């Protein structure tokens, strides 16, 4: 024979279960947000290594000498966005990382190194306009300012802001 529960105990159990459910609903999102939130990439430092035609991006969590990556490399401390090319010798190009690595690191890409595909990442830039930009870059032997893009026409102030947001022009590029 089944024993009947006290109606008051039943109600208390429902209230307790509801309270636990509320605690879970209120605390779980914060727990998952903390665990799943992406790191602030702008604070991290990376370098790009090309060895035997294989590219990889390494995080610079501590001061790192090129010799630690490969014995062929000099005893030089590597900096953020350096490019290390290892083949028969070791070549280090300061801040020479590709635009894709720059984008991955949360840094601005270099306009004078941009490819058609990288230009098309901008809203409103299609294949034809990207090719016109590349031709202008070739004619000018590289951009020295963003204002040079205005000679193409069709560069609205919003589009110019997009360029300045995602690209930079380095002197001596």
C-alpha positions in Angstrom: 0.0 0.0 0.0 1.3 3.4 -1.1 1.8 5.9 1.6 0.3 9.3 0.8 2.5 12.4 1.2 1.5 15.3 3.3 0.1 18.0 0.9 2.3 20.6 2.7 5.4 18.5 2.1 4.4 18.2 -1.6 4.1 21.9 -1.9 7.5 22.5 -0.1 9.2 20.1 -2.5 7.8 21.9 -5.5 8.9 25.3 -4.1 12.4 23.8 -3.3 12.7 22.3 -6.8 11.6 25.7 -8.3 14.2 27.5 -6.3 16.9 25.2 -7.5 15.8 25.6 -11.0 15.9 29.4 -10.6 19.5 29.2 -9.2 20.6 27.1 -12.2 18.9 29.4 -14.7 20.5 32.4 -13.2 24.0 31.0 -12.7 24.6 28.7 -15.7 24.7 31.5 -18.4 27.4 33.3 -16.5 29.3 30.0 -16.1 29.2 29.2 -19.8 29.9 32.7 -20.8 33.0 32.8 -18.7 34.1 29.4 -20.1 33.2 30.0 -23.7 34.0 33.7 -24.1 36.8 34.4 -26.6 40.0 36.0 -25.4 40.9 39.6 -26.2 43.1 38.9 -29.2 44.4 42.4 -29.3 46.4 41.7 -26.1 48.0 38.5 -27.4 51.1 38.5 -29.5 51.8 36.1 -32.4 54.3 35.4 -35.1 54.1 33.6 -38.3 56.5 30.8 -39.2 56.9 29.3 -42.7 59.0 26.1 -42.6 59.2 23.8 -45.6 56.3 25.7 -47.2 54.1 25.0 -44.2 52.6 28.1 -42.4 51.9 28.2 -38.8 51.0 30.9 -36.3 52.7 30.7 -32.9 51.6 32.6 -29.8 54.3 34.6 -28.1 53.3 34.0 -24.5 56.9 34.7 -23.3 60.0 36.3 -24.8 61.1 33.9 -27.5 64.4 33.7 -29.4 64.3 32.6 -33.0 67.0 30.0 -32.2 64.4 28.3 -30.0 62.2 27.7 -33.1 65.0 26.4 -35.2 68.8 26.1 -34.6 69.4 27.7 -38.1 68.0 30.9 -36.8 70.0 33.7 -35.1 69.8 34.4 -31.4 67.3 37.2 -32.0 64.3 37.9 -29.8 61.1 37.7 -31.8 58.5 40.4 -31.7 54.7 40.6 -32.4 53.8 39.8 -36.0 57.3 38.9 -37.1 57.6 36.5 -40.0 60.2 33.7 -39.7 61.0 31.8 -42.9 63.0 28.7 -42.5 64.5 26.8 -45.4 68.3 26.4 -45.9 68.8 29.4 -43.7 66.5 31.4 -41.4 65.1 34.8 -42.5 63.4 37.0 -40.0 61.1 39.8 -41.4 60.1 42.3 -38.6 56.3 42.7 -38.6 56.2 40.7 -41.9 53.2 38.5 -41.0 50.6 38.0 -43.7 47.4 39.9 -43.7 45.5 36.7 -42.7 47.7 36.3 -39.6 47.2 40.0 -38.8 43.4 39.6 -39.1 43.5 36.5 -36.9 45.4 38.5 -34.3 42.9 41.3 -34.3 45.3 43.7 -36.0 44.9 45.8 -39.0 45.9 44.4 -42.4 48.4 46.1 -44.6 46.7 47.8 -47.6 49.8 47.6 -49.8 50.0 43.9 -49.3 46.2 43.2 -49.7 45.0 40.7 -52.2 41.7 40.9 -54.1 40.1 38.4 -51.6 41.3 40.4 -48.6 39.8 43.6 -50.1 36.5 41.8 -50.7 36.2 41.2 -47.0 35.0 44.8 -46.7 31.3 45.4 -47.1 30.6 46.9 -50.5 33.8 45.8 -52.2 33.2 43.2 -54.9 35.6 41.5 -57.3 35.6 44.3 -59.9 36.2 47.1 -57.4 39.0 45.0 -55.7 40.7 44.6 -59.0 40.5 48.4 -59.6 42.0 49.1 -56.2 44.9 46.7 -57.0 45.5 48.3 -60.3 45.5 51.8 -58.7 48.0 50.4 -56.1 50.2 49.1 -59.0 50.0 52.5 -60.8 50.9 54.4 -57.7 53.6 51.9 -56.7 51.8 51.6 -53.4 49.4 53.7 -51.4 50.8 56.4 -49.2 47.4 57.6 -47.9 43.8 56.4 -47.9 42.7 59.5 -49.8 44.3 58.1 -52.9 41.4 55.6 -53.0 39.0 58.5 -53.7 40.4 58.8 -57.2 38.4 55.6 -58.0 35.2 57.4 -57.3 32.4 55.2 -55.7 34.3 55.3 -52.3 31.7 56.6 -49.9 32.6 58.0 -46.5 31.3 54.8 -44.9 33.5 52.7 -47.2 36.5 54.8 -46.4 35.8 54.2 -42.7 35.7 50.5 -43.4 39.1 50.8 -45.1 40.6 52.6 -42.1 39.0 50.2 -39.7 40.5 47.0 -41.3 43.6 48.3 -43.1 46.6 50.5 -42.4 49.3 51.9 -44.5 52.8 51.4 -43.2 55.5 53.8 -44.3 58.4 52.0 -46.0 56.1 49.1 -47.3 
